[in-house]
């Protein structure tokens, strides 16, 4: 299929896309799971309004509802004028701990050696530490200051969608179907209520096909994802007698998304603490995970020989320091109250790690179609301390086995919450989702791999409304991590991929209309 290309060259597209990216990462739109409103934060409403103004300036009809769903509708043109509409969607919120930044750092023609992080000089990001970064060698990299993620999930997808709209505006000869470009709130915290009316509205307008632009790997195509559940185990508060010296520690884990945990060497403070206590004599009498970075935690240890604990900490943590791990000694708070439940929690994590259920346990040991069962945070409550685990598997039977494993280890004290299901079976009769995206990539001389989503995209309400929704990669490294980065080449390449995709969709749906 011969597709029209934009008149702008790659550098022009990338420069414009960078303006788009910097305009949206400068807005704090992190969602808040403790909020009862939708959207959960004001920043999402602000971003929705700004995005609506941007699309409106390019000729779209813009709507925004009370949930901060924003819809920008562009009429079809050329061969796509009378074809079926296509929806492209992103989420407006970012994960907790994300920090807005006014501008990004640019590393030109990166050669694979350690990047310079102005707010985190000890961070070692190079191809030796992270081999998956070889895909970015030679490119002009874009990254943040290095102390927190700045929101490429999913503001990079939003950037690509903005660049698509800009390119179509600047190249009116390029055909496309009626397009609905959509930003939705609170995806990171699973607020599906915001999508029920939106899904029904799209169905009423004839939308049967769409894509979320929310993937990670360059030009990946996804039509399947995890089945997911969460498990929680409460360890009841119990006062304890202190027998030795108190040592207060801040344990810094390796912060990654579960999807990329193995490639990026993820570690939680809970795992590190469990390994430390296997090397020394100590008891955990206080424990709390960082509310913004689940991989970090503050602990107070009751120990006879503090130096042996310090040596154990160094032995366990130092191999992971290049990826961001570390430990700091803190002052013991004056109002400290010892709780033996904290030690029970860590001892449970040790038993969990030592168990052999016949499937992969931790996210950092899992990849591809392999699932995981991952204890990731400790949360103090009025009754004691709660351990939260993520349970993920691509099959329903596999998820049931993971639930049964946690239930057995906890002696049936685990509370289970089912979260989302694999969309793969419901998309099995819509092969065009993969075919169109691959045809678009092939037209650009690009390989578009079909990969599983090692997470979810929150599209169940759309599937329920009869709208098939695949997912497209956006091209970046280290989602939801202070190490996240993309490149100018990814900005231009993914924008051109979407331009090609809407042309493929226009032709295909126009042919379907004529055939019917």
N, C-alpha and C positions, 0 to 999 in steps of 0.2 A: 504494500500500500504506500503510495506516494503522499507524504504529509508536507504541509507548508511549515517552514521554519520562521521564527521571528527575525525581523530585520536587525535586531540588536545582537552584538557579539557577546561572547561569554563574559568578558570583563564588564561590559555595560550592564548586563543582567545581574552579575554578582554585586556590582557597586550599588545598584538600586535595591537589591534584596538585602544588602547590609543595612541600608537605611530602614527598611521594614523591620528587620530583626532588632536593631537597636531601639527602635521606637516602642516595641512591645516588651522587651526584657527590662525596660526602664520603669514599667508599671508593676507594682507588687500585686499579684493576683493569686497568691497561695491560698488554698482552701483550708478550712478549719473544721476538723471532725468533731470538735466540742461545741460548735455552733448549731443551733436548731433551725436556722433560716436557710432558704435557698434563694439566691446563692449564699454560701456560708460566710463570704467576705465581701466588703464593699468594693475592693479592688477589681473583682470580676465584673461588676456592673460598670465600673470605669472603663475597663478594657473593652467590654462589649460596645459601649458607646463610641469609643475611639475607632474600633474596627468598623462599626456601622458607618461612621463618618467617612472613613477611608473608601469603603466600597461604594457608598453613595456618591462620592466625588468622581467615581469612574462610571457612573451611569446606572448603578443597581437600584432596585426597589428594596428598601431596607425596612425590616420589621424587628422589634425587640419586645419580648414579653416580660412579665414580672419576675421570671426566673433568671433573667439575663441571657436567655437563648436569643441569638441574633441571626437573622436569615437575610442574606443578600441574594436577590434573584436577578439573573441576567437572562434576557430573552435569547433563544437560539437564533442562529444565523447560518446562511449558506445551506449546505446539505442537512444541517442539523436543525433548521428552523422549525420543521414539523415533527421532529423526532421526540422520543421519550425523554423526560428530564433526568438529569444526573445530579446527585447530591454529593458534595465533598464536605467533610466535617472534621473539626478539631475541637479539643477542649481548652477552655479559657483559663482554667485553674492550673496551678503548679503544685508540686508536693510541698508538704510542710518542710520548713528549713530553707526554702528557696529565698534568695535575696535579690531584690531588684538592683540592677547596675546601670549607670548612665551610658557606658560605652564598653566595648570589648577590646581585648588585646589582640594584636595581629602579629603573627610569626611568619614571615615570608619565606617561601620555598624551604619549608622545614626539612631538615636532613635526618630526623629520627633521634637526635640527641636530646638531652634533658631540656624541657621547656623552663622558662623563667616565670615564676608565679609571684607577683608582687606582694601578696598577703600571706604566702605560705612557702617560703624559700626551701624548706626541707622536702617538699613534695617532689618525688622522682617520677616524672612522666616521660618515658622514652620507649623506643621499640624493644629494648632489651627487657625492661620491666613488664611491658604490655605488648606482646607480639602482634596483637590484632591491630595495633596502630600502624603497621606496615602499609595498610591501605591508604594512609594519609601522607606518606613520605613524598616530598616534592611539592606538596600543596601549600597554599597560604592559609595557615590555621587561625581560627578565631576561638578565644577562650576567655574565661573570667579571671578574677584576681586569685582564685585558688583556695579561698576560705569557706566557700559555700556554693551550692549549685545556683545558677542564674536562670534556669527555666527552659532549656531546650526541649524538654518534655512539657508541653507540646507547642511551645512558641516557635520552634523551628518549623513544625507543620503549618502553623498559622502563617509564618513568613512565606513558605512556598505557595500557600493559597493566595496570599496578597500579591506575590510576584506573578502568579498565573493571571489574576485579574488585570494587573497592570500591563502585562504583555498582550493580552487580548484587546485591551483598550488601545494600545499603541499599534496593533497590527489587525485592523478591522477586516482584512481579507481572510483571516484564519477562521474556519467554520467551527461551530461547537453546538451541542444540544442546549436546550434550556438548562441553566446551571443554578443550583441552589448552594451557595457557600455559607456554611453554618458554623457558628461558635457556640459551644454548650458549656454549662457550668458544672463544677463539683464532680468531675469524673474521677479524680484521685480519691475521693472519699465515698464513691458509689451511690450518690444521690439520684437514683433512677426516677424519682417522682418528677424531676424536671423535664424528663424526656417523654412522658406519656402523651401529653397534648401535642408536643412537637412531632412525634412519630405519626400520630393520627392526622395531623395537618399535612404532613408530607404525603401520606397515603392518599388523602383526598385530592391532592394536586397531581396525582399520577406518578409519583416517584416509586419505582420498583427496584432501583439499583443505586448504590452509593459506595463510597469509600471513606473510612477515617484515614487521615494523614497523620499517623501517630506511631509509626514504626521506628526502629532504631537503625538497623543496618542499611547501608546505601542500596537503594532501589529494590529492597526486599518486597515480596508480596506475601500476605498472610490471609489464610482463610480458615484457620483453626487456632484455638487457644486452650489454656488450661481449664479444667474443672477446679474450682477453688472453694476451700472452707477455711475458717479460722477456729482455733482451739484455744481455750483459756483454762488455766488451772489455778485455783486459789490455795495458797499456803497460809493457814491462819496464824495470826499474830500470837507470839508467845515470848514473854520476857525470858532473859537468859542471864546467867551469872558470868561476869567477865573474869577471865583467868590470867590474862597476860597484858601485853602492851597493845595499844590501839594504833593502827596504821590506816590513814585515810588515803585512798587512791582514786584518781580519775583514769579510767581505762578508755583509750581511744581506739576504736576498731577501724576496719577498712570499709569505707562507705561506698556501697554500690547498689544498684537495682538488682532485685532477684533474678531478672532476665539475663544479666551479664555477670553474675556473681563468680562463676568459675573463671572466666577470662580475665577478670579484674582482681581475683584473689580476695574476695569478700571475707571479712571476719567480724563477728559480733563480740562485744565486750563479755557477753555471757559465755561464749565458747572460750575466749581467752582466760576468763576467770576460772572456769572449770579445769582448764589445762594447768594453770598456775597452782591450783590447790592439789593437783596430783604430784607436784614436785616439792611441796613444803607442808609443814604443820600449821594450819591456820583455820579460823572459823569466820564466816561472813556474818556480821551482825548488823549491817545496814547495806542497802542496795537500791538503786533507782536508775533506770535508763534515762538518757537525755530525751526530753520530749520532742526535740527538733531533729535529733540524729539518733535513731534507734540503736545504731551500732556502738554508741558510747554509753558509759555508765560510771556512776560514782559509787564506790564501795568503802566500807570500813571493816577492817579485819582485826580480829582478836588473835594475837600470835605471841608465842614465847620468844622467838628470835626474829625480829623484824628484818635483819640483814638477809636471812635466808629467803624471806618473802621477796625482798628487792631483787635478789639474784634470780629467783624463779620468774619474776616479772620480766626481767631483762632477757632471760633465755627464751621465754615464750613470745614476747612481743617483737624483739629485734629483727627476726626474719621478715616481718611484715611492715617494718618502718618505711621502706621506700615507697610503699603503696599508701601510706598515710596513717598507719597505726602508731601508737605511742602510749606512754603512761606518765603521770605526774603525781607527785606526792602533795597532799593537801593538809591543811590544818583540820583537826577534828572539831566539829561544831560543839559549842558549849551546851546546846540543848539536845545533844545526841541521846537517843533512846535505843538501846540494843534490842534486836528482835531475831530470835533463832529461826523464824520462818525464812529469812533471807538465805541462811545456810542450807535449809531444806530445799529451797529452789535450786541453788547451784548444784547440790548433790543430785537432784533429779536430772538436771542437765547432763551431769556426768553419766548417770545410768542410761539416759537417752542416747548419748554419744557412743556408749559401749554396747548398745543393743544391736542385734543382727536380725532385722525383720525380713531380709530378703529383697529389699529395695533401697535405693539411694536415700540418705537422710538429708544432708544439708544442701542448701542452695549452691554453695561454693564447690560442691562435688558433682553437680548436675548440669547437663547441657542437652541441647537438641530436644528430643521427645521424652527425655527422662524427667520425672517429677521430683519433688522434694518435700520434706517435712522439717520446718525450720523454726526453732525457738529464737525469737528475735528481740523481745523486750521484757523488762520487769517493771511493773507499775504498782507502787504502793496504794493501798486502799484502806478504808477505815477498819476492815476486818483482818487485814494482813498484807500480803503481797501477791500479785497476780502475774503469772507467766503467760505470755501470748505466743502462739505458734501459727505460722502459715503452712497450710497443707495444700499441695498442688499436684495434679496428675492429669494426663491427657485422656485417661479412660475413667469411666464411672466406677468400675471395679477397683481400679488402682486407688482412687480417692477413698473408697470405702475401707480398703486395707490400711490406709494411712490413719484414718479416723480410729479404726479398731486398735491399731498399734498404740496410739497415744492414750486411748481409753484404758487399755490393759496396763500400760506402765503407770498410769495415774490412779489405778484401782477404781476406775469409773468415776473419777472426780472431775473429768474434763467437760467443760461446756463447749458445744459445737455450734457454729453458725455457718450455714451454707451461704456462699457469696455469689458465685457466678458459674456458668456452665460453658462447655466447649461449643463454639458456634459451628464447628466443622460439619457435623451431621446435617445441620439445617441449611448449609450452603452447598451440599454435595450435588444438587441439581442446578447449580448456577456456575458452570465452568467458565462463563465469559468473564467473570471477575478476574481470574488469572489470565485468561487469553488476551483480553484487551490491554492489560497492564504490560504483558510481555510483548505484544505487538508494538506498543508505544516505545518500549525500551529498545527493541530490535531496530526500529526506525532510526534511533539515535546511535546505534552501534554499541549498546550497553547490555550487559547481562543482568537479568532481573531474577534472582533466585527465589523460589518458593520456600519459605521457612515457617515454622510454627511460632506463634506468639507465646513467649514464656511469661505470660501475664494475661490481662484481659483488656478489652476496649469498651466495655459497657454499652453494647449495642442491642441487648435483648429486647427492649421496647420496639426497636425498628424491625427486628426479625419477627416479633409478634404481630406487627402491622403489615407483614408481607413485603418488607423492604430488605433485600439482600445487601449486606454491607461487608466488604472486605477491608483490608488495611494495607497501607502503603508505607514503606520505609521513608525516613527523612534524612539519614546520613549523618550520624554523629557518634561520639564515643562517650561512655560513662554516664548514662542517664541518672539524674537525681544525685549526682556526686559533685564534689568540689572540683573534680578533674574533667568535667564534661567539656567537650570541644567539638567544633565542626570546621568547615573550611569554605573558602570562597568558591572552590570548584563544586562543592556540594550545593551551595546556594544556587548557582547557575544551572547545574545539571538536573537538579530535582524540579526546578521551575520549568525547564524545557520538557522534562518527562511528563509533567501535568499538561502542558500545552499539547503534546503529542497524544496523550490519553484522551483528552476531550474530543480530539478529531477522530480518533478510532471509535469512540463511543457514538459520535454523531453519525458516522457512516454506518456502523453496525445497526443502530436502532432505526435509522432511516430505511435500511434494507429490510429489517423485520417488519416495519410498518407497511412497506409496499407488498411484502409477501403475504401479510394478513389481509 
